[in-house]
């Protein structure tokens, strides 16, 4: 095996921790001596120790004079754990090969500098940064922009409809597609819907993937006038993991009733008496939520696009057509008045969901 193969193994290990590390990144590490892997590790929040330390513990004395392959620049500052750079130096590692520099200002380049200062050889071979960034997409986005990565997800018919004018019982997409949604949901820190969806579906919006999380999925309801019923499944299942985004026009008694059930109620006043989704995203950033997934109706979807908080979309398409002018489109509201004003997407990927469905993943082009 060569450097590329060992580095790919570090990236593979890092992927095992996806959805289990926030607000930290997922990291994998491999220790190699004389052409043999002597230690492996990947980070999870419960495991506390970082990937490098776990790999060094497995390698033991065989780490002396070895090469460490790491998916992300080792940290050089004291956080929840001591610096990984010092652990690598103390173990006698001679060389570090890394996929990408850490975008965290506390680390960015400083980890490499500390290793070089201690006499270790540090290399960043080309061709791995993009894969490493994608692995920690939300973390990288948060560190570079200071706000959560926002995903707009929807299940739609081939003609772009999400709801019929009358009966909306049943599902648009298949069980297989919905299972994939749960895998995606697990990777996000928070999920948002609107009061209309809550009242019509009495949804829970929980993470049903069965995979361990570093912290509970924060469930958010956008509800300008606090119409959320105290007997709704969302409220009754609340364990400090429900936030209702409202306005200052909300009834104080309703606010008190919901808060007594453990619900967090916060006002984010926006234009026309509505909730400001941009202020909500800023609040989530202040609480170190790295990512937000929107699973809502036509009005909220458009509001999120209109306020320019959406970074990417994930639309699941079912082989169905509803037609008509009364069926709801994926994004309602006033919309754009000309084709030239259309919201443009880039980096479009198509994911096949056999036998007859597919998902479209794309990123919003920012002005």
SERO-4910 file (N, C-alpha, C, O; in steps of 0.05 Angstrom, whole numbers):
BEGIN
 pado doro    nc1    nc2    nc3   cac1   cac2   cac3    cc1    cc2    cc3    oc1    oc2    oc3
  Unk    A     17    -24      0      0      0      0     17     25      0     40     25     11
  Unk    A      7     47    -12     22     72    -13      7     93      4    -13     87     16
  Unk    A     18    117      3      6    139     19    -24    143     13    -40    146     31
  Unk    A    -30    142    -13    -58    146    -21    -77    126     -9    -99    132      0
  Unk    A    -68    101     -9    -85     79      2    -89     82     32   -111     78     42
  Unk    A    -68     89     46    -70     93     75    -88    117     82   -103    117    101
  Unk    A    -85    138     66   -101    162     70   -131    156     65   -148    167     79
  Unk    A   -136    140     45   -164    132     39   -175    116     62   -199    118     68
  Unk    A   -158    100     74   -167     84     98   -174    103    121   -194     98    135
  Unk    A   -159    124    124   -165    144    145   -191    157    140   -207    162    158
  Unk    A   -197    164    114   -222    176    107   -245    156    111   -267    164    119
  Unk    A   -241    131    105   -261    111    109   -268    109    139   -292    107    146
  Unk    A   -248    109    155   -253    108    184   -268    132    194   -286    130    211
  Unk    A   -260    155    184   -274    180    192   -304    179    186   -320    188    201
  Unk    A   -311    167    163   -339    165    155   -355    149    175   -379    152    176
  Unk    A   -342    131    189   -356    114    209   -367    131    232   -386    123    246
  Unk    A   -356    155    236   -364    172    257   -384    194    249   -393    210    265
  Unk    A   -392    194    223   -410    215    213   -437    214    229   -448    193    234
  Unk    A   -446    238    237   -470    240    252   -467    235    282   -486    235    297
  Unk    A   -442    229    290   -437    222    318   -416    240    332   -406    233    353
  Unk    A   -409    263    319   -387    279    329   -395    308    334   -380    322    348
  Unk    A   -417    318    323   -423    347    325   -423    357    353   -434    343    371
  Unk    A   -412    380    359   -402    401    340   -373    397    330   -362    414    318
  Unk    A   -362    374    336   -335    368    326   -336    355    299   -357    346    291
  Unk    A   -314    355    284   -313    341    258   -309    311    262   -300    302    282
  Unk    A   -316    296    241   -310    267    240   -282    264    230   -275    275    209
  Unk    A   -266    249    244   -237    245    238   -229    216    240   -238    202    258
  Unk    A   -213    207    221   -202    180    222   -171    182    221   -160    200    209
  Unk    A   -158    162    233   -129    162    234   -118    133    232   -130    115    242
  Unk    A    -96    131    218    -83    105    214    -53    108    220    -40    127    210
  Unk    A    -42     90    236    -13     91    242      0     68    226     -8     45    229
  Unk    A     21     74    211     34     55    194     65     54    200     78     75    201
  Unk    A     75     30    205    104     27    209    114      4    193    103    -19    194
  Unk    A    135      9    177    147    -12    160    127    -26    142    127    -50    139
  Unk    A    109    -10    131     89    -20    112     66    -36    125     51    -49    111
  Unk    A     63    -34    151     42    -49    166     25    -29    182     36    -12    196
  Unk    A     -1    -32    180    -19    -16    197    -18    -27    225    -25    -50    230
  Unk    A     -9    -10    244     -6    -18    272    -27     -5    290    -29    -12    314
  Unk    A    -42     14    280    -62     28    296    -83     42    279    -76     53    259
  Unk    A   -108     41    288   -130     54    275   -148     68    295   -149     59    318
  Unk    A   -161     89    287   -180    102    305   -198    121    290   -190    133    270
  Unk    A   -222    125    301   -240    147    290   -255    159    314   -260    145    334
  Unk    A   -262    184    311   -274    199    332   -304    197    334   -318    198    313
  Unk    A   -315    193    358   -343    197    364   -345    213    389   -326    213    405
  Unk    A   -367    227    393   -370    245    416   -368    229    442   -356    237    462
  Unk    A   -381    205    442   -381    189    467   -352    179    472   -344    177    496
  Unk    A   -338    172    451   -311    162    455   -291    182    467   -270    174    476
  Unk    A   -298    207    467   -282    229    478   -256    232    463   -250    253    451
  Unk    A   -239    211    465   -212    213    452   -215    218    422   -232    207    409
  Unk    A   -196    234    412   -196    239    383   -183    215    368   -171    197    380
  Unk    A   -188    215    342   -179    192    325   -149    186    328   -142    163    331
  Unk    A   -133    207    329   -104    203    330    -96    189    356    -79    171    356
  Unk    A   -108    197    378   -102    185    404   -110    156    405    -95    139    415
  Unk    A   -133    150    394   -143    122    394   -124    105    377   -118     82    385
  Unk    A   -115    115    354    -97    100    337    -70     96    351    -58     75    349
  Unk    A    -61    117    365    -35    114    379    -37     94    402    -18     80    407
  Unk    A    -60     94    416    -63     75    438    -62     46    427    -51     29    440
  Unk    A    -74     41    404    -73     15    392    -45      8    383    -36    -15    385
  Unk    A    -31     27    372     -3     22    362     17     18    385     35      2    382
  Unk    A     13     32    407     32     29    429     60     37    421     64     58    408
  Unk    A     80     21    429    108     28    423    115     27    393    135     38    384
  Unk    A     98     13    378    103     11    349     98     37    335    104     39    311
  Unk    A     87     57    349     83     83    337    109     99    334    111    117    317
  Unk    A    130     91    349    155    106    347    168    102    320    173     79    311
  Unk    A    173    124    306    185    124    280    165    118    258    172    116    234
  Unk    A    139    116    264    118    110    245    107    135    231    114    157    238
  Unk    A     89    130    211     75    151    197     46    151    206     33    130    207
  Unk    A     35    174    211      7    177    218     -8    189    194      0    210    184
  Unk    A    -29    176    185    -46    185    164    -72    195    176    -86    179    190
  Unk    A    -79    220    172   -102    232    186   -120    247    165   -110    259    147
  Unk    A   -146    244    169   -165    257    150   -167    287    153   -176    300    135
  Unk    A   -159    297    177   -161    326    182   -137    335    199   -128    319    216
  Unk    A   -128    359    195   -105    370    211   -109    365    241   -129    372    252
  Unk    A    -89    353    254    -90    348    283    -92    375    298    -80    395    291
  Unk    A   -108    375    319   -112    399    335    -87    404    353    -75    385    362
  Unk    A    -81    430    357    -58    437    373    -66    454    397    -48    467    409
  Unk    A    -92    453    404   -101    470    427   -115    452    447   -124    430    441
  Unk    A   -118    461    471   -132    447    492   -162    452    490   -171    474    491
  Unk    A   -177    430    486   -206    432    485   -218    413    505   -210    413    529
  Unk    A   -236    396    496   -247    375    514   -225    354    520   -227    340    540
  Unk    A   -205    353    502   -183    335    506   -157    350    501   -157    372    489
  Unk    A   -134    339    510   -108    352    504   -102    353    474   -115    339    459
  Unk    A    -82    369    466    -76    371    437    -67    345    425    -50    331    437
  Unk    A    -77    339    402    -69    314    388    -40    317    377    -26    297    374
  Unk    A    -32    342    371     -5    346    361     16    337    382     35    324    375
  Unk    A     11    343    407     29    335    428     29    305    431     50    293    436
  Unk    A      6    292    429      4    263    431     21    250    409     34    230    414
  Unk    A     20    261    385     35    250    362     65    253    367     81    235    362
  Unk    A     73    276    378    101    282    384    111    263    406    132    251    403
  Unk    A     95    261    427    103    244    450    106    215    443    122    200    454
  Unk    A     89    206    423     90    178    415    113    172    397    118    148    391
  Unk    A    127    192    387    151    188    370    144    185    341    160    174    326
  Unk    A    120    195    332    113    194    304    133    211    288    140    233    297
  Unk    A    142    200    266    163    214    250    150    231    227    162    251    218
  Unk    A    127    222    217    116    235    194     85    235    196     73    216    205
  Unk    A     73    257    187     44    259    187     35    266    158     44    285    146
  Unk    A     16    250    148      4    255    122    -25    261    126    -40    245    138
  Unk    A    -34    284    116    -61    293    122    -77    300     97    -66    309     77
  Unk    A   -104    296     98   -121    301     75   -127    330     71   -128    340     48
  Unk    A   -130    345     93   -137    373     90   -131    389    115   -128    378    137
  Unk    A   -128    415    112   -124    433    134   -150    438    148   -171    439    135
  Unk    A   -150    440    175   -174    446    190   -182    475    187   -166    493    191
  Unk    A   -208    480    179   -217    508    175   -223    522    201   -228    546    201
  Unk    A   -223    508    223   -228    520    249   -205    540    255   -182    532    256
  Unk    A   -212    566    260   -191    586    265   -172    579    289   -149    587    290
  Unk    A   -183    563    308   -166    554    330   -144    535    322   -124    531    336
  Unk    A   -148    522    299   -130    501    291   -115    508    265    -91    503    263
  Unk    A   -129    521    247   -121    526    219    -91    531    215    -81    554    220
  Unk    A    -76    511    207    -48    513    202    -30    511    227     -6    505    225
  Unk    A    -42    516    250    -27    516    275    -18    488    283      3    484    295
  Unk    A    -36    468    277    -29    441    283     -5    432    267     13    419    278
  Unk    A     -5    438    242     18    431    224     43    445    234     65    433    234
  Unk    A     40    471    241     64    486    250     76    474    275    100    473    278
  Unk    A     59    465    294     69    453    319     83    427    313    104    421    325
  Unk    A     73    411    294     86    386    287    113    391    274    133    378    281
  Unk    A    114    410    256    139    416    242    160    427    262    184    421    260
  Unk    A    150    444    280    168    455    301    181    433    318    203    437    328
  Unk    A    166    411    321    176    389    337    193    370    321    203    350    331
  Unk    A    197    376    295    215    360    278    201    339    262    214    323    249
  Unk    A    174    338    262    160    318    246    157    328    218    154    352    212
  Unk    A    157    309    199    152    315    171    122    316    166    108    297    174
  Unk    A    112    337    154     83    340    149     78    343    119     91    358    106
  Unk    A     59    327    109     53    328     80     22    329     76      7    317     91
  Unk    A     14    344     56    -14    346     47    -15    339     18    -14    357      1
  Unk    A    -17    313     11    -17    306    -17    -42    316    -31    -63    317    -19
  Unk    A    -40    324    -56    -63    335    -71    -83    313    -77    -77    290    -79
  Unk    A   -108    323    -81   -129    304    -90   -146    293    -69   -164    277    -75
  Unk    A   -142    301    -44   -159    289    -22   -176    310     -7   -194    303      7
  Unk    A   -170    336    -11   -183    357      4   -213    357     -1   -229    360     17
  Unk    A   -222    354    -27   -250    355    -33   -266    333    -19   -287    338     -8
  Unk    A   -255    309    -20   -268    286     -6   -269    290     24   -290    285     37
  Unk    A   -248    301     35   -247    306     64   -266    328     72   -279    326     93
  Unk    A   -269    349     55   -288    370     61   -317    360     60   -333    366     77
  Unk    A   -323    343     40   -350    332     37   -357    315     61   -380    315     70
  Unk    A   -338    302     72   -342    285     95   -351    301    119   -368    292    135
  Unk    A   -341    325    122   -348    343    144   -361    369    133   -354    391    141
  Unk    A   -380    365    115   -391    388    101   -402    409    119   -396    433    116
  Unk    A   -418    401    139   -431    421    157   -409    435    174   -411    459    178
  Unk    A   -390    420    184   -369    431    201   -353    452    185   -348    474    195
  Unk    A   -345    444    161   -329    462    144   -345    488    138   -335    510    139
  Unk    A   -371    484    131   -388    507    124   -390    526    148   -388    550    146
  Unk    A   -395    514    172   -398    530    196   -372    546    202   -374    570    210
  Unk    A   -349    533    200   -324    546    206   -318    569    186   -305    588    193
  Unk    A   -326    566    161   -320    586    141   -340    609    140   -334    631    132
  Unk    A   -365    603    148   -386    624    146   -397    633    172   -409    655    174
  Unk    A   -393    617    193   -403    625    220   -432    619    224   -444    628    243
  Unk    A   -444    603    205   -472    595    209   -477    567    200   -460    555    185
  Unk    A   -499    555    208   -505    527    201   -509    523    171   -517    541    157
  Unk    A   -502    499    162   -509    490    135   -539    484    135   -549    469    152
  Unk    A   -554    496    117   -583    493    116   -591    477     91   -585    485     68
  Unk    A   -604    455     96   -614    437     75   -644    439     73   -658    436     93
  Unk    A   -654    443     49   -683    442     43   -689    415     31   -681    410      8
  Unk    A   -704    399     45   -711    372     36   -741    371     30   -757    382     45
  Unk    A   -748    357      9   -777    354      3   -781    329    -14   -763    320    -28
  Unk    A   -805    317    -11   -814    294    -27   -834    305    -47   -854    317    -40
  Unk    A   -829    301    -73   -845    314    -94   -853    294   -116   -840    274   -120
  Unk    A   -874    301   -130   -882    287   -154   -865    296   -177   -849    315   -174
  Unk    A   -867    283   -200   -851    291   -223   -857    319   -232   -840    332   -245
  Unk    A   -882    328   -227   -889    356   -234   -885    375   -212   -897    397   -212
  Unk    A   -869    368   -192   -861    387   -171   -882    393   -150   -880    414   -137
  Unk    A   -901    375   -145   -922    379   -125   -915    364    -99   -904    342   -100
  Unk    A   -923    376    -77   -918    363    -51   -943    356    -36   -943    341    -17
  Unk    A   -967    367    -45   -992    361    -32  -1015    365    -51  -1015    383    -68
  Unk    A  -1036    348    -48  -1060    351    -63  -1080    370    -49  -1077    374    -25
  Unk    A  -1099    381    -63  -1118    400    -51  -1137    387    -30  -1146    401    -13
  Unk    A  -1142    361    -33  -1160    348    -14  -1146    328      4  -1134    335     24
  Unk    A  -1148    303     -4  -1138    281     13  -1107    278     10  -1097    274    -12
  Unk    A  -1093    281     33  -1064    278     32  -1054    255     50  -1032    255     59
  Unk    A  -1072    235     53  -1064    212     69  -1044    195     52  -1044    197     27
  Unk    A  -1027    180     65  -1007    164     51   -982    181     46   -979    203     56
  Unk    A   -964    169     30   -938    181     25   -934    186     -5   -945    172    -22
  Unk    A   -919    207    -11   -912    212    -39   -890    192    -48   -892    181    -70
  Unk    A   -870    188    -32   -848    170    -39   -850    143    -25   -866    139     -7
  Unk    A   -832    125    -33   -833     98    -23   -820     95      5   -807    114     15
  Unk    A   -823     72     16   -811     66     42   -780     67     40   -767     76     59
  Unk    A   -770     59     18   -741     59     14   -730     88     14   -709     93     25
  Unk    A   -744    105      0   -736    133     -1   -738    146     27   -721    162     35
  Unk    A   -759    139     41   -763    150     68   -742    140     88   -734    155    106
  Unk    A   -732    116     84   -711    105    100   -685    121     96   -670    126    114
  Unk    A   -681    129     70   -657    144     64   -659    172     77   -638    183     86
  Unk    A   -683    183     78   -687    209     92   -678    207    121   -666    226    131
  Unk    A   -684    185    134   -676    181    162   -645    181    165   -635    192    184
  Unk    A   -632    169    145   -602    169    146   -592    197    144   -573    205    157
  Unk    A   -604    213    126   -596    241    123   -602    257    148   -586    273    157
  Unk    A   -626    253    158   -635    268    182   -616    263    206   -611    282    221
  Unk    A   -605    239    208   -587    233    230   -562    250    229   -550    255    250
  Unk    A   -554    259    205   -530    275    203   -534    305    209   -514    320    207
  Unk    A   -558    313    215   -564    341    220   -569    346    250   -578    329    264
  Unk    A   -562    370    259   -565    378    287   -593    387    294   -602    384    316
  Unk    A   -606    399    274   -633    409    279   -651    405    255   -641    402    232
  Unk    A   -677    404    260   -696    400    238   -720    419    242   -728    424    265
  Unk    A   -730    430    221   -750    451    222   -775    445    205   -772    435    183
  Unk    A   -798    451    216   -823    450    201   -840    474    208   -833    489    226
  Unk    A   -863    477    195   -881    499    200   -905    490    216   -911    466    218
  Unk    A   -919    509    227   -943    502    243   -965    489    226   -980    472    236
  Unk    A   -966    496    200   -986    483    182   -981    453    180  -1000    437    182
  Unk    A   -956    445    177   -949    417    175   -954    403    202   -964    380    202
  Unk    A   -948    416    224   -953    404    250   -983    400    255   -990    378    265
  Unk    A   -999    419    248  -1028    417    253  -1041    395    235  -1059    382    243
  Unk    A  -1031    393    210  -1043    373    192  -1032    345    196  -1047    326    193
  Unk    A  -1007    342    204   -995    315    206   -990    306    235   -986    283    240
  Unk    A   -990    325    254   -983    319    282   -957    303    283   -955    282    295
  Unk    A   -937    314    269   -911    300    265   -894    301    290   -897    318    307
  Unk    A   -875    282    292   -856    280    313   -829    292    305   -816    305    322
  Unk    A   -821    288    280   -795    298    270   -771    287    286   -752    302    291
  Unk    A   -772    262    294   -751    250    309   -731    236    290   -737    231    267
  Unk    A   -707    230    301   -687    215    286   -693    186    291   -689    176    313
  Unk    A   -702    172    271   -710    144    274   -689    125    260   -695    102    254
  Unk    A   -665    135    257   -644    119    244   -634     96    262   -624     76    253
  Unk    A   -637    100    289   -627     80    308   -598     83    314   -587     67    329
  Unk    A   -585    103    302   -556    107    306   -552    128    329   -567    147    331
  Unk    A   -532    123    345   -527    141    368   -520    169    359   -507    173    338
  Unk    A   -530    189    373   -525    217    367   -508    230    390   -509    220    412
  Unk    A   -492    251    383   -477    264    404   -495    281    422   -489    286    445
  Unk    A   -517    291    411   -537    306    426   -564    303    412   -565    296    388
  Unk    A   -586    308    426   -612    304    414   -616    322    389   -606    344    388
  Unk    A   -631    311    370   -639    327    347   -658    349    356   -679    344    368
  Unk    A   -651    374    351   -668    397    359   -691    399    339   -686    404    316
  Unk    A   -715    397    349   -739    398    332   -751    426    334   -758    436    356
  Unk    A   -754    439    312   -763    467    311   -789    470    296   -793    459    274
  Unk    A   -807    486    308   -833    492    294   -834    522    291   -831    537    310
  Unk    A   -838    531    266   -842    559    261   -872    565    264   -889    556    249
  Unk    A   -878    581    285   -906    585    293   -909    614    303   -905    620    327
  Unk    A   -916    632    285   -917    661    292   -936    668    314   -930    686    330
  Unk    A   -958    654    317   -979    661    337   -982    640    358  -1002    640    372
  Unk    A   -963    621    360   -964    600    380   -990    584    380  -1005    583    399
  Unk    A   -996    572    357  -1019    555    354  -1013    526    360  -1031    509    358
  Unk    A   -988    520    367   -980    492    372   -996    481    396   -995    492    418
  Unk    A  -1011    460    392  -1027    448    413  -1010    435    435   -990    421    428
  Unk    A  -1017    439    460  -1001    427    482  -1004    397    481   -986    383    492
  Unk    A  -1025    387    469  -1029    358    467  -1017    345    442  -1020    321    437
  Unk    A  -1003    361    426   -990    350    401   -968    330    409   -957    332    431
  Unk    A   -962    312    390   -941    292    395   -914    306    400   -898    297    417
  Unk    A   -910    328    386   -884    342    389   -881    352    418   -859    348    430
  Unk    A   -901    365    429   -899    375    456   -899    353    476   -883    354    495
  Unk    A   -916    333    473   -917    312    493   -892    295    494   -886    283    514
  Unk    A   -877    295    472   -852    279    471   -827    296    478   -805    286    477
  Unk    A   -832    321    484   -809    340    488   -793    332    512   -803    327    534
  Unk    A   -767    331    508   -747    326    530   -725    347    527   -701    340    527
  Unk    A   -734    372    526   -715    394    522   -704    396    494   -684    410    489
  Unk    A   -717    382    475   -707    382    447   -727    394    428   -726    389    404
  Unk    A   -745    411    438   -765    424    420   -762    455    423   -762    465    446
  Unk    A   -760    468    401   -759    498    401   -782    508    383   -785    499    360
  Unk    A   -797    526    393   -818    539    377   -808    568    371   -804    584    389
  Unk    A   -805    573    345   -797    600    336   -822    616    331   -838    609    314
  Unk    A   -826    637    346   -850    653    345   -844    683    342   -821    690    335
  Unk    A   -864    700    347   -860    728    346   -869    741    373   -881    727    389
  Unk    A   -864    766    376   -872    780    401   -902    784    403   -912    792    423
  Unk    A   -916    778    381   -945    780    381   -959    755    393   -983    755    396
  Unk    A   -943    735    400   -955    710    410   -967    715    438   -958    732    453
  Unk    A   -987    699    444  -1002    701    470   -983    692    492   -972    670    492
  Unk    A   -979    709    513   -961    703    535   -969    678    551   -953    663    560
  Unk    A   -996    674    553  -1005    651    568   -999    625    553   -992    604    565
  Unk    A  -1002    625    526   -995    602    510   -965    597    513   -957    573    515
  Unk    A   -949    618    513   -920    615    516   -914    601    542   -897    583    543
  Unk    A   -926    610    564   -921    599    590   -929    570    591   -916    554    603
  Unk    A   -952    563    579   -962    536    579   -942    517    565   -936    495    575
  Unk    A   -932    526    542   -913    509    527   -886    507    541   -874    486    542
  Unk    A   -877    529    553   -852    528    568   -854    510    592   -834    498    600
  Unk    A   -877    509    604   -881    491    628   -879    462    619   -874    444    636
  Unk    A   -883    456    593   -880    429    583   -852    423    574   -846    402    564
  Unk    A   -834    442    579   -806    438    572   -798    449    544   -775    445    536
  Unk    A   -817    462    531   -811    472    504   -797    499    506   -804    516    522
  Unk    A   -777    503    489   -763    528    487   -779    546    468   -783    538    445
  Unk    A   -787    570    477   -803    588    460   -787    614    457   -781    628    476
  Unk    A   -779    620    432   -762    644    427   -775    660    404   -782    649    384
  Unk    A   -776    687    408   -787    705    388   -765    714    369   -744    722    377
  Unk    A   -771    712    343   -753    721    322   -770    738    303   -779    729    282
  Unk    A   -774    763    310   -791    781    295   -780    787    268   -757    796    265
  Unk    A   -797    783    247   -790    790    220   -810    808    207   -827    820    220
  Unk    A   -808    811    181   -826    828    166   -855    817    166   -859    793    167
  Unk    A   -874    835    164   -902    828    162   -912    809    184   -930    793    179
  Unk    A   -901    813    208   -910    797    230   -902    768    230   -913    752    245
  Unk    A   -883    761    213   -875    733    210   -849    728    225   -835    746    233
  Unk    A   -843    703    228   -817    695    240   -795    700    221   -797    693    197
  Unk    A   -773    712    230   -749    716    213   -733    691    214   -721    684    235
  Unk    A   -732    676    192   -716    652    191   -686    658    192   -671    642    202
  Unk    A   -679    681    182   -651    689    183   -642    693    213   -620    685    220
  Unk    A   -659    706    229   -652    709    257   -651    683    271   -635    678    289
  Unk    A   -669    665    264   -669    638    275   -643    623    270   -632    611    287
  Unk    A   -633    625    245   -608    612    237   -585    625    253   -567    610    262
  Unk    A   -586    650    257   -565    664    273   -565    654    302   -544    650    314
  Unk    A   -589    649    312   -592    639    339   -580    611    341   -565    604    360
  Unk    A   -586    594    321   -575    567    321   -545    567    320   -531    551    332
  Unk    A   -534    586    305   -505    589    304   -493    596    331   -472    585    339
  Unk    A   -507    613    346   -497    621    372   -498    597    392   -483    597    411
  Unk    A   -515    578    386   -517    554    403   -500    531    392   -501    508    402
  Unk    A   -484    536    371   -466    517    359   -480    493    347   -471    470    349
  Unk    A   -503    498    334   -516    478    318   -504    482    290   -507    503    278
  Unk    A   -491    461    280   -476    464    255   -493    460    230   -485    468    208
  Unk    A   -517    448    233   -533    442    209   -563    442    216   -571    436    238
  Unk    A   -578    450    196   -607    451    198   -620    439    174   -613    446    151
  Unk    A   -639    421    178   -654    408    156   -683    419    157   -696    417    178
  Unk    A   -693    428    135   -720    438    133   -738    417    120   -732    409     97
  Unk    A   -758    408    134   -778    390    124   -805    403    129   -818    397    149
  Unk    A   -814    419    110   -837    436    115   -856    436     91   -852    421     72
  Unk    A   -875    454     92   -894    458     70   -886    479     51   -864    491     53
  Unk    A   -903    485     32   -898    503     10   -890    531     20   -872    543      9
  Unk    A   -904    542     40   -900    569     49   -873    572     62   -858    591     56
  Unk    A   -866    554     81   -841    555     95   -818    551     75   -797    564     77
  Unk    A   -821    532     57   -800    527     37   -793    552     21   -770    559     17
  Unk    A   -815    567     13   -809    591     -2   -797    613     16   -779    627      7
  Unk    A   -807    615     40   -796    635     59   -766    630     63   -750    649     64
  Unk    A   -758    605     65   -730    599     70   -713    606     45   -691    617     48
  Unk    A   -724    601     21   -710    609     -3   -710    639     -7   -689    651    -15
  Unk    A   -732    652      0   -734    681     -3   -715    696     15   -703    716      8
  Unk    A   -711    685     40   -693    698     59   -664    689     55   -646    698     69
  Unk    A   -660    673     34   -633    664     26   -618    651     48   -594    655     51
  Unk    A   -631    634     63   -617    618     84   -611    590     74   -595    576     87
  Unk    A   -622    582     52   -618    554     42   -591    552     27   -584    569     10
  Unk    A   -576    531     35   -550    527     22   -551    504      1   -537    505    -19
  Unk    A   -569    485      6   -571    462    -12   -599    451    -11   -614    455      8
  Unk    A   -606    436    -31   -633    423    -32   -629    393    -37   -609    385    -48
  Unk    A   -648    378    -27   -649    349    -32   -679    342    -37   -694    340    -18
  Unk    A   -685    338    -62   -713    333    -70   -715    303    -78   -700    294    -96
  Unk    A   -734    289    -65   -739    261    -72   -763    260    -91   -785    269    -84
  Unk    A   -758    249   -115   -779    249   -135   -792    221   -138   -779    201   -140
  Unk    A   -819    221   -137   -834    197   -140   -846    196   -168   -852    218   -179
  Unk    A   -850    173   -180   -860    171   -208   -891    176   -208   -906    158   -215
  Unk    A   -899    200   -201   -927    207   -199   -931    235   -210   -913    251   -210
  Unk    A   -955    241   -218   -963    268   -227   -989    275   -214  -1009    260   -217
  Unk    A   -991    298   -201  -1016    307   -189  -1030    327   -207  -1054    326   -210
  Unk    A  -1014    345   -220  -1026    364   -238  -1044    384   -224  -1045    385   -199
  Unk    A  -1058    400   -239  -1077    420   -228  -1063    444   -217  -1039    444   -212
  Unk    A  -1079    465   -214  -1068    491   -204  -1072    492   -173  -1060    510   -161
  Unk    A  -1087    474   -161  -1092    475   -133  -1072    458   -117  -1069    462    -93
  Unk    A  -1060    438   -130  -1040    422   -116  -1016    440   -109  -1008    457   -125
  Unk    A  -1005    436    -85   -984    455    -76   -957    448    -88   -949    425    -89
  Unk    A   -943    469    -98   -916    465   -108   -896    463    -85   -903    469    -62
  Unk    A   -872    454    -91   -851    451    -70   -846    477    -56   -839    478    -32
  Unk    A   -847    499    -71   -843    526    -59   -865    544    -69   -868    549    -93
  Unk    A   -882    554    -51   -904    571    -58   -897    601    -56   -878    610    -68
  Unk    A   -913    616    -41   -908    644    -38   -911    659    -63   -923    650    -82
  Unk    A   -899    683    -64   -902    700    -88   -884    690   -111   -890    695   -134
  Unk    A   -862    677   -104   -844    667   -124   -829    690   -139   -831    713   -132
  Unk    A   -814    682   -159   -800    701   -176   -817    709   -199   -833    693   -210
  Unk    A   -816    735   -207   -833    745   -227   -822    743   -256   -836    748   -275
  Unk    A   -797    734   -258   -785    730   -284   -765    707   -284   -754    701   -262
  Unk    A   -760    695   -306   -741    673   -308   -713    682   -300   -697    667   -289
  Unk    A   -707    707   -307   -680    718   -301   -675    719   -271   -652    719   -262
  Unk    A   -696    720   -255   -693    721   -226   -692    694   -213   -689    692   -188
  Unk    A   -694    673   -228   -696    646   -216   -672    640   -199   -649    649   -204
  Unk    A   -677    625   -177   -655    617   -159   -640    595   -174   -652    574   -182
  Unk    A   -614    598   -177   -598    580   -193   -584    560   -175   -574    567   -154
  Unk    A   -582    535   -184   -569    514   -170   -544    505   -185   -541    509   -209
  Unk    A   -525    494   -170   -500    483   -182   -493    457   -168   -505    449   -148
  Unk    A   -472    445   -178   -462    419   -167   -485    400   -163   -489    388   -142
  Unk    A   -500    396   -184   -524    378   -183   -516    349   -185   -500    341   -202
  Unk    A   -527    333   -167   -522    304   -167   -549    290   -167   -567    298   -153
  Unk    A   -550    268   -182   -574    251   -183   -569    225   -168   -549    211   -174
  Unk    A   -586    218   -149   -583    193   -134   -606    175   -141   -629    182   -137
  Unk    A   -599    152   -152   -620    133   -159   -631    118   -135   -616    110   -117
  Unk    A   -657    115   -134   -671    100   -112   -688     79   -126   -711     84   -133
  Unk    A   -677     55   -131   -691     34   -146   -718     27   -132   -720     29   -108
  Unk    A   -738     19   -148   -736     15   -177   -741     40   -193   -731     42   -216
  Unk    A   -757     59   -184   -767     80   -202   -764    109   -190   -776    127   -201
  Unk    A   -750    112   -168   -748    139   -156   -720    149   -158   -701    134   -164
  Unk    A   -717    175   -153   -690    187   -153   -691    211   -135   -712    223   -129
  Unk    A   -667    220   -126   -665    244   -110   -646    263   -125   -626    255   -137
  Unk    A   -652    289   -123   -635    309   -135   -622    326   -112   -636    337    -95
  Unk    A   -596    326   -111   -581    341    -91   -567    364   -106   -553    359   -126
  Unk    A   -570    389    -96   -557    411   -110   -552    434    -90   -564    435    -68
  Unk    A   -534    452    -97   -526    474    -80   -536    500    -92   -534    505   -116
  Unk    A   -545    518    -75   -555    544    -84   -532    562    -90   -513    564    -75
  Unk    A   -533    574   -114   -512    593   -122   -517    619   -106   -538    631   -109
  Unk    A   -497    626    -90   -500    651    -74   -491    675    -90   -471    674   -105
  Unk    A   -505    697    -85   -498    722    -99   -471    732    -90   -461    752    -99
***
